[in-house]
Amino acid sequence: MRKKIFENCIIITSAVLIIASSIQFFCLKDYIPFGVLLISALLILSLSIFRDKLMLLSIAAFLVSTYIFLFHPTDPLALPIFSIGTHSLSTRGFYRKHKKIKIIITVVYYAVLLFSCLILNPDKFPKAMLIHLPMTFIYLSSAYIMSIYIRQLMGDRKFHFLNLTEYPQLSEKDKLFIKKIFNGEKYEQIADDLNMSLSSIKKHSRQIFELFDCTDLISFITKYSRYEILYTEDDVLKYKNKMFAMRKLP
């Protein structure tokens, strides 16, 4: 409860500050930044209402970064804000399906923004490239190195576990549902196996995802894809024995 209140305070404070900035641009009759900031503030304010917070945050970040690229090409904040958008999408699990296509679309979008700097601001383009190209190289290099480090850290072993026996709210049918989605089964197939309607499965699945602070199926699978799922007390005992055996290894 305290975490929720703290999050809402941050969201409201951020939105109020952005709205205050947008009003200043409105008074200066500079309507483009006024509109961009106002829409961004409304998106951020909606984080306290809607469930899909990361998607809304990414839209706000892309909106602001696009404005900076097009109208303030020499501002070094453009790429960091753009990276917030991509990171939010990645955390939500946006790149999990059709990964290559979506990454290519993101890269092309970024390239279009850089090319737009040349078209709209030819006099500022050399200075803008001196700022954005090194930052782009640093961003891509750090992302690549971090991905290698994470893969080495995680490896093939699962260092985290999700113990479903600690959740009395979950029925045996709920646990079976979770097991089936991690096995890659579709909702239609799960509904047939559990003798439930498709609409009931979808409605009930949202309640399960909310229990684990997830918004939907993709975010749930993304969050726990590297976790070892423990469905029964026998699974818990086997996991403890495995961890104990690993500690004894030299």
N, C-alpha and C positions, 0 to 999 in steps of 0.2 A: 504493500500500500504506500509506504514512504517513497519507494523507488518510483512509483507511478506519479505521485505528487511532485517529486523532484524533476522528473522528465517533463511534466506539463509546465512547470515553472520556467524551465530552460526554453521550451518551445514558445511560450507566450512572450517571454522577455525578448527573444530573438525576433519574433514577428513584430513586436512593438517598435524595436529599434529600426528594423528595415522599413516599416511604414513611416516612421519619422523621417528617415532619409528620403523616401519617395515623395513625401509632402514638400520637402525642400526643393526637389527638382520640379515639382508641379508649380511652385511659386516662381521658379525661374523660367517657366514655360518650356522646359526641356522635357517633352512628353514621352519620349522613347525610354529613357532610364526610369521615369516615373512609372510607366506601365510595367516594365520588366521587374522592378523592385516590388511593386504592389502585388503582381501575380505571384512572385516568389514568396512574399510574406503570407499570402493566402494559402499557398501550398504548405508552407512550414506550419502555419496555424492549424491546418487540417490534419497534421500528424497526431494531434491529441484526440481526434475523432475517428479517423479511419484506421483500419487494421494494417493495411499495406504501407507501413511507414517508409521503408527503404525505397520503394518505387517512387513515392512522392518526393522524398529527399533527393533522389537522383534526377528527377525532372527539374526540380528547382535549381540544382547545381548545373545541369546542362543549359538551362535557360540563362542563368547569370553568366556562365563562362562564354556562351555564344555571343551575348551582348558585349562582353569585354573584348573578345577577339575581333568583332566587327567594328566597334566604335572606339575602343581604346587598345589598339594592337600592341602598344609598348608596355602595357601593364603586366608585370610578371605574375599576377594572381590568376591569370586565365587558366594556365595548365593545372595548378593545384586544385582549383575549383572543379575543373573538368575531371580530374582524377578522383575527386570525391564522388562524382556521379558514377564513374565506372566501378569504383570500389563498392558503392551501395548496390549496384546491379549484381556485381559478383557475389556479394554477401547474401543477397536474396536468392541467388541460384539462377539468375537470368542466363548465364553462359553455360549452364549445365547441359542443356539440350541444344543441338545444332551449334556446338561451340565454335567451330571454325568460321561458319557463316556469320555469326553474330560478332565475332572478333574482327572479321574483315569489314563489316558494316561500321563498327566503331572506329576503326583506323581510317576508313574512307571519310567518315564524317569529320574526323579531326583534320585530315588532309584538306578537305573542302574549306574548313574554317581558316587554315593557314593560307590557302589560295585566295580566299575572300579578302584577307588582309592586303594582298597585292592589288586586287581589283579596286577595293574601296579606299585604300590608303597607300597609293604608290610612293608617296614621298616618305612615309614612315616605315615602309616595308623593310629596308635594310636594317634599321634599328630593331624592328620587331623580330626579325629572324635571328639577330645576335642574341636576343633574349630567349626566344622560344626554342630554337634548335638545340642549344646546349641543355636546356631544361628537359626537352623531349628525350634526348639521349640519356640523361641521368635518370629520368623516370622509367624508361624502358629497361635500362641496365639494372636498376635496383629491383624492378618487378621480376626480371628474369632470375637474378641472383637469389631473391627471396623465395621464388618458386622452387628453385633447386634446393635451397636450405630446408624448406618445409617438407619436400619429398624425402630428403635424407633423414630428417627428424622423425617423420612418421613411418617411413619405410613400409614394409609389408605387415608389421605388427600394429595392433590396435592398442594404444596406450590409454584410451578412454573407454568407459563402459556406461551403458544406460541400463540400470536395474529396474525393470518394470514391476518387480515384486514390491517395490517401495511405494507404489501408487495404488492404494486400495480402491480408487475411483475406477480403475480399469477392470473390466470383466474379462473372462477367458476369451470371449468373442472379440473384444477390443484388442487383446494381445495377438490373436490370430490375424486380425486385420493388419496390424503393424507388421507382423511377420510376412504377410503376403505382399505388402507394398514394397518391402525391402527385397523381396524375391522378384520384383519387377512386374507383378500382375496388375492388370488394368482394373478399374472400378467395376466394369461390367462383369468381368470374370469373378471378382470378389463377391459381388452382389449375388451371383448365382450360387457360389459355394456356401455363402452364409445364409441363403434363403431370405434375402432382404431386397427391397426395391432399390433401384439406382439412386433415387432422390434421397432415400433414407440413409444410404451409405455416405453420400456426399455431405448431408447435414450432420451426421454423427461424426464423420471424419474431421470436420471443422472444430467440433468440441474437443476431440482428441488432440489436434494440433495446438489449440489454444492452451491446453494443459501443459504443453512443453514450450510455451512462448513462441510459437511459430504461426505464421499467417496462412500458409497453404501447404500442399503436398511437396512442392519443389523446395520450399524453405526448410521443411521438416527433414527431407531426405538429404539436403545439402548440409544441414547442421549436424546430423547424426550418421552421415555416410561412413565415417571412419571410426565410429564407435562400435564396440562389441555389444550387441543387444542381449540382455539376460532376461529370458521370459519366465523361467521357473526357478524354484529354489535349487534344483539340481544344476541348472546353468550357473547359478551363483557359486555353488560349491566347486564346480569344475573350474570356473574362472579363478577363484582363490587358489586352488591347487596349482593351476598353471602359473600364476604370478609368483607363488612361493617357489616353484621349481626354477623359474627364470632368475630369481634373486640368488639362488644357490650356484648358478653358472658362473665360471671364472670370467 
